[in-house]
């Protein structure tokens, strides 16, 4: 639905005449620029962007979140726990390397 709406708005904006009686050429240029920017952002949006784990600026491992059925959530929980254990191990290894000089 969102793609359809975006497409409809783009087609409408492209089809608008530049010399509209309701708005001047400056306003029309601003509208073209705004809609062009929105279309460009929509096209270049990374679909693999972290949707499941939002960006975490603190550097800590993100909390577990699930919005599916119980079977899917169980699978995702297992994957999350495995990744968290690997992260904790890497964090501990980095600490030992810096603190004691025992780098592997």
Phi and psi in radians as a Rosetta constraint file:
Dihedral C 1 N 2 CA 2 C 2 CIRCULARHARMONIC -1.136 0.35
Dihedral N 2 CA 2 C 2 N 3 CIRCULARHARMONIC -0.696 0.35
Dihedral C 2 N 3 CA 3 C 3 CIRCULARHARMONIC -1.130 0.35
Dihedral N 3 CA 3 C 3 N 4 CIRCULARHARMONIC -0.677 0.35
Dihedral C 3 N 4 CA 4 C 4 CIRCULARHARMONIC -1.122 0.35
Dihedral N 4 CA 4 C 4 N 5 CIRCULARHARMONIC -0.767 0.35
Dihedral C 4 N 5 CA 5 C 5 CIRCULARHARMONIC -1.114 0.35
Dihedral N 5 CA 5 C 5 N 6 CIRCULARHARMONIC -0.759 0.35
Dihedral C 5 N 6 CA 6 C 6 CIRCULARHARMONIC -1.071 0.35
Dihedral N 6 CA 6 C 6 N 7 CIRCULARHARMONIC -0.765 0.35
Dihedral C 6 N 7 CA 7 C 7 CIRCULARHARMONIC -1.104 0.35
Dihedral N 7 CA 7 C 7 N 8 CIRCULARHARMONIC -0.736 0.35
Dihedral C 7 N 8 CA 8 C 8 CIRCULARHARMONIC -1.106 0.35
Dihedral N 8 CA 8 C 8 N 9 CIRCULARHARMONIC -0.746 0.35
Dihedral C 8 N 9 CA 9 C 9 CIRCULARHARMONIC -1.117 0.35
Dihedral N 9 CA 9 C 9 N 10 CIRCULARHARMONIC -0.743 0.35
Dihedral C 9 N 10 CA 10 C 10 CIRCULARHARMONIC -1.111 0.35
Dihedral N 10 CA 10 C 10 N 11 CIRCULARHARMONIC -0.784 0.35
Dihedral C 10 N 11 CA 11 C 11 CIRCULARHARMONIC -1.116 0.35
Dihedral N 11 CA 11 C 11 N 12 CIRCULARHARMONIC -0.692 0.35
Dihedral C 11 N 12 CA 12 C 12 CIRCULARHARMONIC -1.129 0.35
Dihedral N 12 CA 12 C 12 N 13 CIRCULARHARMONIC -0.762 0.35
Dihedral C 12 N 13 CA 13 C 13 CIRCULARHARMONIC -1.181 0.35
Dihedral N 13 CA 13 C 13 N 14 CIRCULARHARMONIC -0.677 0.35
Dihedral C 13 N 14 CA 14 C 14 CIRCULARHARMONIC -1.207 0.35
Dihedral N 14 CA 14 C 14 N 15 CIRCULARHARMONIC -0.599 0.35
Dihedral C 14 N 15 CA 15 C 15 CIRCULARHARMONIC -1.376 0.35
Dihedral N 15 CA 15 C 15 N 16 CIRCULARHARMONIC -0.209 0.35
Dihedral C 15 N 16 CA 16 C 16 CIRCULARHARMONIC -1.186 0.35
Dihedral N 16 CA 16 C 16 N 17 CIRCULARHARMONIC 2.374 0.35
Dihedral C 16 N 17 CA 17 C 17 CIRCULARHARMONIC -1.226 0.35
Dihedral N 17 CA 17 C 17 N 18 CIRCULARHARMONIC 2.553 0.35
Dihedral C 17 N 18 CA 18 C 18 CIRCULARHARMONIC -1.186 0.35
Dihedral N 18 CA 18 C 18 N 19 CIRCULARHARMONIC -0.633 0.35
Dihedral C 18 N 19 CA 19 C 19 CIRCULARHARMONIC -1.708 0.35
Dihedral N 19 CA 19 C 19 N 20 CIRCULARHARMONIC 1.180 0.35
Dihedral C 19 N 20 CA 20 C 20 CIRCULARHARMONIC -1.406 0.35
Dihedral N 20 CA 20 C 20 N 21 CIRCULARHARMONIC 2.561 0.35
Dihedral C 20 N 21 CA 21 C 21 CIRCULARHARMONIC -1.359 0.35
Dihedral N 21 CA 21 C 21 N 22 CIRCULARHARMONIC -0.405 0.35
Dihedral C 21 N 22 CA 22 C 22 CIRCULARHARMONIC -1.386 0.35
Dihedral N 22 CA 22 C 22 N 23 CIRCULARHARMONIC -0.574 0.35
Dihedral C 22 N 23 CA 23 C 23 CIRCULARHARMONIC -2.303 0.35
Dihedral N 23 CA 23 C 23 N 24 CIRCULARHARMONIC 2.702 0.35
Dihedral C 23 N 24 CA 24 C 24 CIRCULARHARMONIC -1.460 0.35
Dihedral N 24 CA 24 C 24 N 25 CIRCULARHARMONIC 3.103 0.35
Dihedral C 24 N 25 CA 25 C 25 CIRCULARHARMONIC -1.181 0.35
Dihedral N 25 CA 25 C 25 N 26 CIRCULARHARMONIC -0.545 0.35
Dihedral C 25 N 26 CA 26 C 26 CIRCULARHARMONIC -1.158 0.35
Dihedral N 26 CA 26 C 26 N 27 CIRCULARHARMONIC -0.801 0.35
Dihedral C 26 N 27 CA 27 C 27 CIRCULARHARMONIC -1.142 0.35
Dihedral N 27 CA 27 C 27 N 28 CIRCULARHARMONIC -0.677 0.35
Dihedral C 27 N 28 CA 28 C 28 CIRCULARHARMONIC -1.108 0.35
Dihedral N 28 CA 28 C 28 N 29 CIRCULARHARMONIC -0.694 0.35
Dihedral C 28 N 29 CA 29 C 29 CIRCULARHARMONIC -1.116 0.35
Dihedral N 29 CA 29 C 29 N 30 CIRCULARHARMONIC -0.688 0.35
Dihedral C 29 N 30 CA 30 C 30 CIRCULARHARMONIC -1.121 0.35
Dihedral N 30 CA 30 C 30 N 31 CIRCULARHARMONIC -0.774 0.35
Dihedral C 30 N 31 CA 31 C 31 CIRCULARHARMONIC -1.086 0.35
Dihedral N 31 CA 31 C 31 N 32 CIRCULARHARMONIC -0.759 0.35
Dihedral C 31 N 32 CA 32 C 32 CIRCULARHARMONIC -1.051 0.35
Dihedral N 32 CA 32 C 32 N 33 CIRCULARHARMONIC -0.717 0.35
Dihedral C 32 N 33 CA 33 C 33 CIRCULARHARMONIC -1.138 0.35
Dihedral N 33 CA 33 C 33 N 34 CIRCULARHARMONIC -0.754 0.35
Dihedral C 33 N 34 CA 34 C 34 CIRCULARHARMONIC -1.118 0.35
Dihedral N 34 CA 34 C 34 N 35 CIRCULARHARMONIC -0.873 0.35
Dihedral C 34 N 35 CA 35 C 35 CIRCULARHARMONIC -1.178 0.35
Dihedral N 35 CA 35 C 35 N 36 CIRCULARHARMONIC -0.593 0.35
Dihedral C 35 N 36 CA 36 C 36 CIRCULARHARMONIC -1.116 0.35
Dihedral N 36 CA 36 C 36 N 37 CIRCULARHARMONIC -0.704 0.35
Dihedral C 36 N 37 CA 37 C 37 CIRCULARHARMONIC -1.120 0.35
Dihedral N 37 CA 37 C 37 N 38 CIRCULARHARMONIC -0.766 0.35
Dihedral C 37 N 38 CA 38 C 38 CIRCULARHARMONIC -1.084 0.35
Dihedral N 38 CA 38 C 38 N 39 CIRCULARHARMONIC -0.734 0.35
Dihedral C 38 N 39 CA 39 C 39 CIRCULARHARMONIC -1.144 0.35
Dihedral N 39 CA 39 C 39 N 40 CIRCULARHARMONIC -0.736 0.35
Dihedral C 39 N 40 CA 40 C 40 CIRCULARHARMONIC -1.080 0.35
Dihedral N 40 CA 40 C 40 N 41 CIRCULARHARMONIC -0.768 0.35
Dihedral C 40 N 41 CA 41 C 41 CIRCULARHARMONIC -1.110 0.35
Dihedral N 41 CA 41 C 41 N 42 CIRCULARHARMONIC -0.674 0.35
Dihedral C 41 N 42 CA 42 C 42 CIRCULARHARMONIC -1.172 0.35
Dihedral N 42 CA 42 C 42 N 43 CIRCULARHARMONIC -0.680 0.35
Dihedral C 42 N 43 CA 43 C 43 CIRCULARHARMONIC -1.237 0.35
Dihedral N 43 CA 43 C 43 N 44 CIRCULARHARMONIC -0.700 0.35
Dihedral C 43 N 44 CA 44 C 44 CIRCULARHARMONIC -1.557 0.35
Dihedral N 44 CA 44 C 44 N 45 CIRCULARHARMONIC 0.059 0.35
Dihedral C 44 N 45 CA 45 C 45 CIRCULARHARMONIC -1.132 0.35
Dihedral N 45 CA 45 C 45 N 46 CIRCULARHARMONIC 2.316 0.35
Dihedral C 45 N 46 CA 46 C 46 CIRCULARHARMONIC -1.390 0.35
Dihedral N 46 CA 46 C 46 N 47 CIRCULARHARMONIC 2.023 0.35
Dihedral C 46 N 47 CA 47 C 47 CIRCULARHARMONIC -1.209 0.35
Dihedral N 47 CA 47 C 47 N 48 CIRCULARHARMONIC -0.370 0.35
Dihedral C 47 N 48 CA 48 C 48 CIRCULARHARMONIC -1.555 0.35
Dihedral N 48 CA 48 C 48 N 49 CIRCULARHARMONIC 0.200 0.35
Dihedral C 48 N 49 CA 49 C 49 CIRCULARHARMONIC -1.060 0.35
Dihedral N 49 CA 49 C 49 N 50 CIRCULARHARMONIC 2.589 0.35
Dihedral C 49 N 50 CA 50 C 50 CIRCULARHARMONIC -1.084 0.35
Dihedral N 50 CA 50 C 50 N 51 CIRCULARHARMONIC 1.617 0.35
Dihedral C 50 N 51 CA 51 C 51 CIRCULARHARMONIC -1.622 0.35
Dihedral N 51 CA 51 C 51 N 52 CIRCULARHARMONIC -0.639 0.35
Dihedral C 51 N 52 CA 52 C 52 CIRCULARHARMONIC -1.304 0.35
Dihedral N 52 CA 52 C 52 N 53 CIRCULARHARMONIC -0.770 0.35
Dihedral C 52 N 53 CA 53 C 53 CIRCULARHARMONIC -1.973 0.35
Dihedral N 53 CA 53 C 53 N 54 CIRCULARHARMONIC 1.862 0.35
Dihedral C 53 N 54 CA 54 C 54 CIRCULARHARMONIC -1.152 0.35
Dihedral N 54 CA 54 C 54 N 55 CIRCULARHARMONIC 2.781 0.35
Dihedral C 54 N 55 CA 55 C 55 CIRCULARHARMONIC -0.992 0.35
Dihedral N 55 CA 55 C 55 N 56 CIRCULARHARMONIC 2.311 0.35
Dihedral C 55 N 56 CA 56 C 56 CIRCULARHARMONIC -2.063 0.35
Dihedral N 56 CA 56 C 56 N 57 CIRCULARHARMONIC 1.742 0.35
Dihedral C 56 N 57 CA 57 C 57 CIRCULARHARMONIC -1.219 0.35
Dihedral N 57 CA 57 C 57 N 58 CIRCULARHARMONIC -0.264 0.35
Dihedral C 57 N 58 CA 58 C 58 CIRCULARHARMONIC -1.371 0.35
Dihedral N 58 CA 58 C 58 N 59 CIRCULARHARMONIC -0.287 0.35
Dihedral C 58 N 59 CA 59 C 59 CIRCULARHARMONIC 1.540 0.35
Dihedral N 59 CA 59 C 59 N 60 CIRCULARHARMONIC -0.067 0.35
Dihedral C 59 N 60 CA 60 C 60 CIRCULARHARMONIC -1.383 0.35
Dihedral N 60 CA 60 C 60 N 61 CIRCULARHARMONIC 2.784 0.35
Dihedral C 60 N 61 CA 61 C 61 CIRCULARHARMONIC -1.221 0.35
Dihedral N 61 CA 61 C 61 N 62 CIRCULARHARMONIC 2.347 0.35
Dihedral C 61 N 62 CA 62 C 62 CIRCULARHARMONIC -1.177 0.35
Dihedral N 62 CA 62 C 62 N 63 CIRCULARHARMONIC 2.606 0.35
Dihedral C 62 N 63 CA 63 C 63 CIRCULARHARMONIC -1.221 0.35
Dihedral N 63 CA 63 C 63 N 64 CIRCULARHARMONIC 2.778 0.35
Dihedral C 63 N 64 CA 64 C 64 CIRCULARHARMONIC -1.306 0.35
Dihedral N 64 CA 64 C 64 N 65 CIRCULARHARMONIC 2.348 0.35
Dihedral C 64 N 65 CA 65 C 65 CIRCULARHARMONIC -2.397 0.35
Dihedral N 65 CA 65 C 65 N 66 CIRCULARHARMONIC 2.449 0.35
Dihedral C 65 N 66 CA 66 C 66 CIRCULARHARMONIC -2.576 0.35
Dihedral N 66 CA 66 C 66 N 67 CIRCULARHARMONIC 2.468 0.35
Dihedral C 66 N 67 CA 67 C 67 CIRCULARHARMONIC -2.286 0.35
Dihedral N 67 CA 67 C 67 N 68 CIRCULARHARMONIC 0.323 0.35
Dihedral C 67 N 68 CA 68 C 68 CIRCULARHARMONIC -1.821 0.35
Dihedral N 68 CA 68 C 68 N 69 CIRCULARHARMONIC -2.827 0.35
Dihedral C 68 N 69 CA 69 C 69 CIRCULARHARMONIC -1.353 0.35
Dihedral N 69 CA 69 C 69 N 70 CIRCULARHARMONIC 3.041 0.35
Dihedral C 69 N 70 CA 70 C 70 CIRCULARHARMONIC -1.159 0.35
Dihedral N 70 CA 70 C 70 N 71 CIRCULARHARMONIC -0.598 0.35
Dihedral C 70 N 71 CA 71 C 71 CIRCULARHARMONIC -1.188 0.35
Dihedral N 71 CA 71 C 71 N 72 CIRCULARHARMONIC -0.804 0.35
Dihedral C 71 N 72 CA 72 C 72 CIRCULARHARMONIC -1.122 0.35
Dihedral N 72 CA 72 C 72 N 73 CIRCULARHARMONIC -0.694 0.35
Dihedral C 72 N 73 CA 73 C 73 CIRCULARHARMONIC -1.154 0.35
Dihedral N 73 CA 73 C 73 N 74 CIRCULARHARMONIC -0.630 0.35
Dihedral C 73 N 74 CA 74 C 74 CIRCULARHARMONIC -1.116 0.35
Dihedral N 74 CA 74 C 74 N 75 CIRCULARHARMONIC -0.757 0.35
Dihedral C 74 N 75 CA 75 C 75 CIRCULARHARMONIC -1.086 0.35
Dihedral N 75 CA 75 C 75 N 76 CIRCULARHARMONIC -0.851 0.35
Dihedral C 75 N 76 CA 76 C 76 CIRCULARHARMONIC -1.106 0.35
Dihedral N 76 CA 76 C 76 N 77 CIRCULARHARMONIC -0.598 0.35
Dihedral C 76 N 77 CA 77 C 77 CIRCULARHARMONIC -1.127 0.35
Dihedral N 77 CA 77 C 77 N 78 CIRCULARHARMONIC -0.708 0.35
Dihedral C 77 N 78 CA 78 C 78 CIRCULARHARMONIC -1.104 0.35
Dihedral N 78 CA 78 C 78 N 79 CIRCULARHARMONIC -0.758 0.35
Dihedral C 78 N 79 CA 79 C 79 CIRCULARHARMONIC -1.096 0.35
Dihedral N 79 CA 79 C 79 N 80 CIRCULARHARMONIC -0.767 0.35
Dihedral C 79 N 80 CA 80 C 80 CIRCULARHARMONIC -1.068 0.35
Dihedral N 80 CA 80 C 80 N 81 CIRCULARHARMONIC -0.771 0.35
Dihedral C 80 N 81 CA 81 C 81 CIRCULARHARMONIC -1.130 0.35
Dihedral N 81 CA 81 C 81 N 82 CIRCULARHARMONIC -0.669 0.35
Dihedral C 81 N 82 CA 82 C 82 CIRCULARHARMONIC -1.110 0.35
Dihedral N 82 CA 82 C 82 N 83 CIRCULARHARMONIC -0.814 0.35
Dihedral C 82 N 83 CA 83 C 83 CIRCULARHARMONIC -1.125 0.35
Dihedral N 83 CA 83 C 83 N 84 CIRCULARHARMONIC -0.645 0.35
Dihedral C 83 N 84 CA 84 C 84 CIRCULARHARMONIC -1.179 0.35
Dihedral N 84 CA 84 C 84 N 85 CIRCULARHARMONIC -0.705 0.35
Dihedral C 84 N 85 CA 85 C 85 CIRCULARHARMONIC -1.097 0.35
Dihedral N 85 CA 85 C 85 N 86 CIRCULARHARMONIC -0.731 0.35
Dihedral C 85 N 86 CA 86 C 86 CIRCULARHARMONIC -1.105 0.35
Dihedral N 86 CA 86 C 86 N 87 CIRCULARHARMONIC -0.715 0.35
Dihedral C 86 N 87 CA 87 C 87 CIRCULARHARMONIC -1.121 0.35
Dihedral N 87 CA 87 C 87 N 88 CIRCULARHARMONIC -0.779 0.35
Dihedral C 87 N 88 CA 88 C 88 CIRCULARHARMONIC -1.098 0.35
Dihedral N 88 CA 88 C 88 N 89 CIRCULARHARMONIC -0.685 0.35
Dihedral C 88 N 89 CA 89 C 89 CIRCULARHARMONIC -1.132 0.35
Dihedral N 89 CA 89 C 89 N 90 CIRCULARHARMONIC -0.771 0.35
Dihedral C 89 N 90 CA 90 C 90 CIRCULARHARMONIC -1.117 0.35
Dihedral N 90 CA 90 C 90 N 91 CIRCULARHARMONIC -0.670 0.35
Dihedral C 90 N 91 CA 91 C 91 CIRCULARHARMONIC -1.151 0.35
Dihedral N 91 CA 91 C 91 N 92 CIRCULARHARMONIC -0.742 0.35
Dihedral C 91 N 92 CA 92 C 92 CIRCULARHARMONIC -1.150 0.35
Dihedral N 92 CA 92 C 92 N 93 CIRCULARHARMONIC -0.719 0.35
Dihedral C 92 N 93 CA 93 C 93 CIRCULARHARMONIC -1.092 0.35
Dihedral N 93 CA 93 C 93 N 94 CIRCULARHARMONIC -0.741 0.35
Dihedral C 93 N 94 CA 94 C 94 CIRCULARHARMONIC -1.119 0.35
Dihedral N 94 CA 94 C 94 N 95 CIRCULARHARMONIC -0.675 0.35
Dihedral C 94 N 95 CA 95 C 95 CIRCULARHARMONIC -1.128 0.35
Dihedral N 95 CA 95 C 95 N 96 CIRCULARHARMONIC -0.817 0.35
Dihedral C 95 N 96 CA 96 C 96 CIRCULARHARMONIC -1.105 0.35
Dihedral N 96 CA 96 C 96 N 97 CIRCULARHARMONIC -0.632 0.35
Dihedral C 96 N 97 CA 97 C 97 CIRCULARHARMONIC -1.126 0.35
Dihedral N 97 CA 97 C 97 N 98 CIRCULARHARMONIC -0.788 0.35
Dihedral C 97 N 98 CA 98 C 98 CIRCULARHARMONIC -1.284 0.35
Dihedral N 98 CA 98 C 98 N 99 CIRCULARHARMONIC -0.651 0.35
Dihedral C 98 N 99 CA 99 C 99 CIRCULARHARMONIC -1.403 0.35
Dihedral N 99 CA 99 C 99 N 100 CIRCULARHARMONIC -0.829 0.35
Dihedral C 99 N 100 CA 100 C 100 CIRCULARHARMONIC -1.926 0.35
Dihedral N 100 CA 100 C 100 N 101 CIRCULARHARMONIC -0.115 0.35
Dihedral C 100 N 101 CA 101 C 101 CIRCULARHARMONIC 1.320 0.35
Dihedral N 101 CA 101 C 101 N 102 CIRCULARHARMONIC 0.271 0.35
Dihedral C 101 N 102 CA 102 C 102 CIRCULARHARMONIC -1.643 0.35
Dihedral N 102 CA 102 C 102 N 103 CIRCULARHARMONIC 1.340 0.35
Dihedral C 102 N 103 CA 103 C 103 CIRCULARHARMONIC -1.606 0.35
Dihedral N 103 CA 103 C 103 N 104 CIRCULARHARMONIC 2.365 0.35
